[in-house]
């Protein structure tokens, strides 16, 4: 300081620099205590110099931001509206150099909105049924989730199908009885047909009976006899034609003789 013959106390009182007010602090790595506070006596021309090591002071603060998720649901039976608020608080630290005013920021923390199970209401279905947990980070905004309840509708198709099935089941015996009736009728008809030839054989054959028999044979041909009947008719026709031709030739011969 260039001062001699002056007490340390007076000199420090009048000339000491308030380094703390200027944003500095002792560098404890180099000065365990303040060297000036340990001086005593008076300055002299031969006194050794005193060195004080200082460093910048810093201050650390915490910044906070809150991001909100709101879940709204209306009870469809009581018409009561419920709003559930979930908050996620994110923080970071800010370190400021008190000498230069420079600030250093840390990364924002993250937080999580918890999952929420939507209350169930009898006769209704909720959408969604669960609001899932979600990690919230810096840059995310507030969110609103609205739960919708939908009234359940009975399955009418299942109810209506039961009577139809019952009707179908009740119709089955009738169909069976109808089938048995048809089978009985077919049996009776077969019996009547088989009885007819016996009645014909017991009766003396007449021209009317033969004609009736011929008609019956034409109306009720046996299976596989159609072709044979056609061939027989063709043979009879050819035989008749040949007979007529023979008779004609005999007449011509007799006329010549």
C-alpha positions as CSV (number, residue, x, y, z in Angstrom):
1,X,0.0,0.0,0.0
2,X,3.0,2.2,0.2
3,X,2.3,3.3,3.8
4,X,4.9,3.5,6.6
5,X,4.8,4.4,10.2
6,X,1.0,3.8,10.3
7,X,-0.8,1.3,12.3
8,X,-2.3,-1.7,10.5
9,X,-5.7,-1.1,12.2
10,X,-6.0,2.5,11.0
11,X,-4.8,1.6,7.5
12,X,-7.2,-1.3,7.2
13,X,-10.0,0.8,8.6
14,X,-9.6,3.5,6.0
15,X,-8.1,1.8,3.0
16,X,-9.2,-1.8,3.2
17,X,-11.1,-2.9,0.1
18,X,-14.5,-4.5,0.6
19,X,-13.9,-7.4,-1.8
20,X,-17.0,-9.3,-0.7
21,X,-19.2,-6.4,-1.7
22,X,-17.6,-6.5,-5.1
23,X,-18.5,-10.1,-5.6
24,X,-15.2,-11.7,-4.5
25,X,-14.3,-14.1,-1.8
26,X,-11.1,-15.5,-0.3
27,X,-9.7,-18.4,-2.3
28,X,-9.6,-20.9,0.5
29,X,-7.4,-23.2,-1.5
30,X,-4.6,-20.6,-1.2
31,X,-5.7,-18.6,1.9
32,X,-7.0,-20.6,4.8
33,X,-7.9,-17.3,6.5
34,X,-7.8,-13.6,5.6
35,X,-4.1,-12.5,5.9
36,X,-5.0,-8.9,6.6
37,X,-7.0,-9.8,9.7
38,X,-3.8,-11.3,11.3
39,X,-1.6,-8.2,10.8
40,X,-0.6,-6.2,13.8
41,X,1.8,-3.4,14.6
42,X,2.8,-0.7,12.2
43,X,3.9,-0.7,8.6
44,X,7.6,-0.2,8.1
45,X,9.8,0.4,5.1
46,X,11.2,-3.1,5.4
47,X,7.9,-4.9,6.0
48,X,7.3,-7.8,3.6
49,X,4.4,-7.6,1.3
50,X,1.1,-9.4,2.1
51,X,-0.7,-11.3,-0.7
52,X,-4.4,-12.0,-0.5
53,X,-5.9,-14.5,-3.0
54,X,-9.5,-14.0,-4.1
55,X,-12.0,-15.8,-6.4
56,X,-15.4,-14.9,-7.8
57,X,-18.4,-15.5,-5.7
58,X,-21.4,-17.4,-7.2
59,X,-24.9,-17.8,-6.2
60,X,-27.1,-20.8,-7.0
61,X,-30.9,-20.6,-7.4
62,X,-33.6,-23.1,-8.5
63,X,-36.1,-22.6,-11.2
64,X,-39.4,-24.5,-11.2
65,X,-42.1,-25.1,-13.8
66,X,-45.4,-27.0,-13.3
67,X,-47.2,-28.9,-16.1
68,X,-50.7,-30.0,-15.4
69,X,-52.9,-32.9,-16.7
70,X,-56.7,-32.5,-16.0
71,X,-59.0,-35.6,-16.2
72,X,-62.7,-34.8,-16.5
73,X,-65.5,-37.3,-16.3
74,X,-69.3,-37.0,-15.8
75,X,-71.1,-39.6,-13.9
76,X,-74.0,-40.6,-16.3
77,X,-76.3,-41.5,-13.4
78,X,-75.7,-38.7,-10.9
79,X,-74.7,-36.1,-13.6
80,X,-71.8,-35.1,-11.2
81,X,-68.8,-33.7,-12.9
82,X,-65.4,-34.6,-11.5
83,X,-62.1,-32.9,-12.4
84,X,-58.9,-34.6,-11.3
85,X,-55.7,-32.5,-11.5
86,X,-52.3,-34.1,-11.8
87,X,-49.2,-31.9,-11.6
88,X,-45.7,-32.6,-12.7
89,X,-43.0,-30.3,-11.3
90,X,-39.8,-29.8,-13.2
91,X,-36.7,-28.0,-11.8
92,X,-33.3,-26.8,-12.8
93,X,-30.5,-24.9,-11.1
94,X,-29.1,-21.5,-12.1
95,X,-25.5,-20.6,-11.1
96,X,-24.7,-16.9,-11.4
97,X,-21.2,-15.3,-11.3
98,X,-21.5,-12.3,-9.0
99,X,-18.6,-10.6,-10.5
100,X,-19.5,-10.9,-14.2
101,X,-23.2,-11.6,-13.9
102,X,-22.9,-14.7,-16.2
103,X,-25.4,-17.5,-15.5
104,X,-25.0,-21.3,-16.0
105,X,-28.1,-23.5,-16.2
106,X,-28.5,-27.2,-15.5
107,X,-30.8,-29.6,-17.4
108,X,-34.5,-29.6,-16.4
109,X,-35.5,-32.6,-14.4
110,X,-38.5,-34.8,-15.5
111,X,-41.6,-35.9,-13.7
112,X,-44.4,-38.4,-14.2
113,X,-48.2,-38.2,-14.2
114,X,-49.5,-41.3,-12.5
115,X,-51.9,-43.7,-14.2
116,X,-55.6,-43.3,-13.4
117,X,-58.3,-46.0,-13.5
118,X,-61.6,-44.5,-14.5
119,X,-64.5,-45.4,-12.1
120,X,-66.9,-48.0,-13.5
121,X,-70.7,-47.2,-13.7
122,X,-73.2,-50.1,-14.0
123,X,-74.8,-50.3,-17.4
124,X,-72.2,-48.0,-19.0
125,X,-68.8,-48.4,-20.5
126,X,-66.0,-45.8,-20.2
127,X,-63.6,-44.7,-22.9
128,X,-60.8,-44.8,-22.0
129,X,-61.0,-47.1,-19.0
130,X,-57.5,-46.2,-17.9
131,X,-55.5,-43.0,-18.4
132,X,-51.9,-44.3,-18.5
133,X,-48.9,-42.9,-16.7
134,X,-46.9,-40.4,-18.7
135,X,-43.4,-39.0,-18.3
136,X,-43.4,-35.2,-18.5
137,X,-40.4,-33.3,-19.8
138,X,-39.4,-29.7,-20.5
139,X,-41.4,-28.4,-23.5
140,X,-44.5,-30.4,-22.7
141,X,-47.7,-28.4,-22.2
142,X,-50.8,-28.8,-20.1
143,X,-53.2,-31.7,-21.1
144,X,-56.9,-32.2,-20.7
145,X,-58.4,-35.7,-20.9
146,X,-62.2,-36.2,-21.1
147,X,-63.8,-39.5,-20.2
148,X,-66.9,-40.5,-22.2
149,X,-69.5,-43.0,-20.8
150,X,-71.6,-45.0,-23.3
151,X,-74.8,-46.8,-22.3
152,X,-74.7,-50.5,-22.9
153,X,-77.4,-51.8,-25.3
154,X,-78.7,-55.4,-24.8
155,X,-77.9,-57.8,-27.6
156,X,-81.3,-58.1,-29.3
157,X,-80.1,-60.5,-31.9
158,X,-79.3,-63.1,-29.3
159,X,-82.7,-62.7,-27.7
160,X,-84.6,-63.0,-30.9
161,X,-82.7,-66.1,-32.1
162,X,-84.0,-68.2,-29.2
163,X,-87.7,-68.2,-30.2
164,X,-86.7,-69.0,-33.8
165,X,-84.7,-71.9,-32.6
166,X,-87.6,-73.1,-30.5
167,X,-89.9,-72.8,-33.5
168,X,-87.4,-74.8,-35.6
169,X,-87.2,-77.4,-32.9
170,X,-91.0,-77.7,-32.6
171,X,-91.3,-78.0,-36.4
172,X,-89.0,-81.0,-36.5
173,X,-91.6,-83.5,-35.1
174,X,-94.2,-82.3,-37.6
175,X,-91.7,-82.8,-40.4
176,X,-91.1,-86.3,-39.1
177,X,-94.8,-87.1,-38.9
178,X,-95.3,-85.7,-42.4
179,X,-92.5,-87.9,-43.6
180,X,-94.0,-90.9,-42.0
181,X,-97.4,-90.1,-43.4
182,X,-95.9,-89.8,-46.9
183,X,-94.1,-93.1,-46.4
184,X,-97.4,-94.7,-45.3
185,X,-99.2,-93.3,-48.4
186,X,-96.4,-94.6,-50.6
187,X,-96.8,-98.0,-49.0
188,X,-100.5,-98.0,-49.5
189,X,-100.1,-97.0,-53.1
190,X,-97.6,-99.8,-53.7
191,X,-100.0,-102.3,-52.1
192,X,-102.8,-101.1,-54.4
193,X,-100.7,-101.4,-57.5
194,X,-99.5,-104.9,-56.6
195,X,-103.0,-105.9,-55.9
196,X,-104.3,-104.8,-59.3
197,X,-102.6,-107.6,-61.4
198,X,-104.2,-110.3,-59.1
199,X,-107.6,-108.9,-59.7
200,X,-107.0,-109.0,-63.5
201,X,-105.7,-112.6,-63.5
202,X,-108.8,-113.8,-61.6
203,X,-111.1,-112.3,-64.3
204,X,-111.6,-113.9,-67.7
205,X,-109.7,-112.0,-70.4
206,X,-111.9,-109.9,-72.7
207,X,-111.2,-107.4,-75.4
208,X,-112.1,-104.6,-73.1
209,X,-109.8,-106.0,-70.4
210,X,-107.0,-106.4,-73.0
211,X,-107.5,-102.8,-74.1
212,X,-107.4,-101.6,-70.5
213,X,-104.3,-103.6,-69.9
214,X,-102.6,-102.2,-72.9
215,X,-103.5,-98.6,-71.8
216,X,-102.3,-99.4,-68.3
217,X,-99.0,-100.7,-69.7
218,X,-98.6,-97.5,-71.8
219,X,-99.4,-95.2,-68.8
220,X,-97.4,-97.2,-66.3
221,X,-94.3,-98.5,-68.1
222,X,-91.9,-100.4,-66.1
223,X,-88.5,-98.8,-65.6
224,X,-86.2,-99.5,-68.5
225,X,-89.1,-100.9,-70.7
226,X,-89.7,-97.7,-72.8
227,X,-87.1,-98.6,-75.3
228,X,-88.3,-102.3,-75.5
229,X,-91.9,-101.1,-76.1
230,X,-90.8,-98.8,-78.9
231,X,-88.8,-101.6,-80.6
232,X,-91.8,-103.9,-80.3
233,X,-94.1,-101.4,-81.9
234,X,-91.5,-100.8,-84.7
235,X,-91.2,-104.6,-85.3
236,X,-95.0,-105.0,-85.4
237,X,-95.3,-102.2,-87.9
238,X,-92.6,-103.7,-90.1
239,X,-94.2,-107.2,-89.9
240,X,-97.5,-105.7,-90.9
241,X,-95.9,-103.9,-93.8
242,X,-94.2,-107.1,-95.0
243,X,-97.4,-109.0,-94.7
244,X,-99.3,-106.4,-96.8
245,X,-96.5,-106.6,-99.4
246,X,-96.8,-110.4,-99.6
247,X,-100.5,-110.3,-100.0
248,X,-100.2,-107.8,-102.8
249,X,-97.8,-110.0,-104.7
250,X,-100.0,-113.1,-104.4
251,X,-102.9,-111.1,-105.8
252,X,-100.8,-110.0,-108.8
253,X,-99.7,-113.6,-109.4
254,X,-103.3,-114.9,-109.3
255,X,-104.5,-112.1,-111.7
256,X,-101.7,-113.0,-114.1
257,X,-102.7,-116.7,-114.0
